[in-house]
């Protein structure tokens, strides 16, 4: 498993809830298992108790993204470090899942967890993946979608640090909203200019009389 997939796990967990919309899909053990992926053996350890545990970890991960999005780099790092301390992992070199064209292992880093429950295992790898992303690309690469009311988390991997939205759909929606706002402003200014011109002409006419 590549390290990017671990950081993606953090994003997927955070985005199971949309606070501004009042939606939450993390409501059952099946939803917890789905976060691991269909082929994950770790998902089999999940129980009903993990729903509450996952929600707690989700809130802490969202706090990391919120701090980063608000420019509070030190706070984001401190929050993430607290997760790393609570949910440790053991980095290992692995090649069993990936083979090259000649059948040789494609060696890569694997984060082995030693969980007491499903939540601990998921939290450990998600936090470590997010930590790798943060240290590699910077705290400002962790963001929350700027298209209201969506506040989904995302990882900015753009070359110019320009990402502001969690998806193309939200980017399009925000651009359309901005366009409509500009058109309304132009219309209001035009109407205001027209009223001012009418008033001026009326005053001139009265003065001529």
PyMOL commands that set and color helices and strands:
alter all, ss='L'
color gray80, all
select helices_A, chain A and resi 3-14+29-36+42-45+49-69+73-86+118-137+139-141+168-208
alter helices_A, ss='H'
color red, helices_A
select strands_A, chain A and resi 17-18+23-24+89-94+108-113+142-144+153-155
alter strands_A, ss='S'
color yellow, strands_A
deselect
rebuild
show_as cartoon
